[in-house]
Amino acid sequence: MSEKHYDINYLQNSRRLLVNLKEASYTYFNNINTGSIVDLGCGAGKDVIELAKIVGKDAKVIGIDHDPVMVNQGNEDAKNISNVEFILSEAYPLPFADATIAGFRTERVVQHLKEPQKVVDEIYRILKPGSPFVIIETDWHSLTFYTPFVEVQKKINSYLTDAKINNGFAARKLTGYLKHSEFNDIKLEIHPFVLSTLDEANQYLWVEKMATEAAENDYIANNEYKQFYTALQQADDEGYFACSINLVVVTCIK
Ligand SMILES: C[S@@+](CC[C@H](N)C(=O)[O-])C[C@H]1O[C@@H](n2cnc3c(N)ncnc32)[C@H](O)[C@@H]1O
């Protein structure tokens, strides 16, 4: 299937869009003064570094990612920061003993997992009782364009949720995973984002790439791709481009 829908540059761009949501997610951990907080699938580690600034001075933030390029960048950026560590690891198993971790965060990662329930159970295993767990996920099925080519847009949505992304409906399943693992106090927030230029949509969501891949993978015909993308460009030229997507935040306590 197709290549990844992110790289370090994509994560930096999308950070500009999501920065308020990210900062709000750090506040669940700001009363933690000792112990370790984990950010799973931390990418190049910017959230790890920012989170480390707001936790107590004896607390440490550990970024985990299975991509050495991401972990190397995190280590480089954090080389002078004492309460940050990066570990190259898969999401399962996690390299921690039972009930040893004081808080857990994971953003835009559950969508990539082949066995998400197993990973959520693993997070439950390593968290201390009473510790917070925060998940941010992209609801790819909510991606909508202001376009009359609705059938093409539906097929692009199907390409994303059914083929491109391992767990394309992850955002809709989060509360179910948490209930199954017996987390408590589960809360859900939906955050809609609206992009009003094609340039933004391409920077933050890689729209042209997703439509091109949908055509390459026979989810849409080449003429449908051309009609759809030309209509988006025309809407953009005329000042009425609009694209929206929801981010889901789920919080809970072990
Ligand atoms: C879309 S990026 C999100 C990065 C970061 N959380 C952020 O919001 O900027 C997904 C990250 O999860 C990592 N990842 C995906 N599957 C993983 C797995 N099974 N184990 C560990 N890391 C994983 C990828 O390498 C990538 O860095």
The ligand as an SDF file (V2000), in Angstrom:
LIG
                    3D

 27 29  0  0  0  0  0  0  0  0999 V2000
    1.4680   11.1460   12.7010 C   0  0  0  0  0  0  0  0  0  0  0  0
    2.9200   10.9240   13.6290 S   0  0  0  0  0  0  0  0  0  0  0  0
    2.5030   11.8180   15.1150 C   0  0  0  0  0  0  0  0  0  0  0  0
    3.7250   12.3290   15.8500 C   0  0  0  0  0  0  0  0  0  0  0  0
    3.4630   13.1380   17.1100 C   0  0  0  0  0  0  0  0  0  0  0  0
    2.6850   12.3760   18.0720 N   0  0  0  0  0  0  0  0  0  0  0  0
    2.7550   14.4300   16.7990 C   0  0  0  0  0  0  0  0  0  0  0  0
    1.5580   14.5490   17.0520 O   0  0  0  0  0  0  0  0  0  0  0  0
    3.4080   15.3410   16.2610 O   0  0  0  0  0  0  0  0  0  0  0  0
    2.8570    9.2410   14.1620 C   0  0  0  0  0  0  0  0  0  0  0  0
    4.1210    8.7920   14.8880 C   0  0  0  0  0  0  0  0  0  0  0  0
    3.8790    7.5250   15.4950 O   0  0  0  0  0  0  0  0  0  0  0  0
    4.9880    6.6700   15.2530 C   0  0  0  0  0  0  0  0  0  0  0  0
    4.4690    5.2820   15.2740 N   0  0  0  0  0  0  0  0  0  0  0  0
    3.5600    4.7420   14.4420 C   0  0  0  0  0  0  0  0  0  0  0  0
    3.3340    3.4600   14.7590 N   0  0  0  0  0  0  0  0  0  0  0  0
    4.1090    3.1730   15.8310 C   0  0  0  0  0  0  0  0  0  0  0  0
    4.3210    1.9990   16.6120 C   0  0  0  0  0  0  0  0  0  0  0  0
    3.6850    0.8510   16.3250 N   0  0  0  0  0  0  0  0  0  0  0  0
    5.1930    2.0570   17.6300 N   0  0  0  0  0  0  0  0  0  0  0  0
    5.8640    3.2150   17.9050 C   0  0  0  0  0  0  0  0  0  0  0  0
    5.7100    4.3580   17.1930 N   0  0  0  0  0  0  0  0  0  0  0  0
    4.8380    4.3490   16.1690 C   0  0  0  0  0  0  0  0  0  0  0  0
    5.5220    7.1010   13.9030 C   0  0  0  0  0  0  0  0  0  0  0  0
    6.8720    6.7160   13.7160 O   0  0  0  0  0  0  0  0  0  0  0  0
    5.3250    8.6210   13.9680 C   0  0  0  0  0  0  0  0  0  0  0  0
    6.4490    9.2790   14.4770 O   0  0  0  0  0  0  0  0  0  0  0  0
  1  2  1  0
  2  3  1  0
  2 10  1  0
  3  4  1  0
  4  5  1  0
  5  6  1  0
  5  7  1  0
  7  8  2  0
  7  9  1  0
 10 11  1  0
 11 12  1  0
 11 26  1  0
 12 13  1  0
 13 14  1  0
 13 24  1  0
 14 15  1  0
 14 23  1  0
 15 16  2  0
 16 17  1  0
 17 18  1  0
 17 23  2  0
 18 19  1  0
 18 20  2  0
 20 21  1  0
 21 22  2  0
 22 23  1  0
 24 25  1  0
 24 26  1  0
 26 27  1  0
M  CHG  2   2   1   9  -1
M  END
$$$$
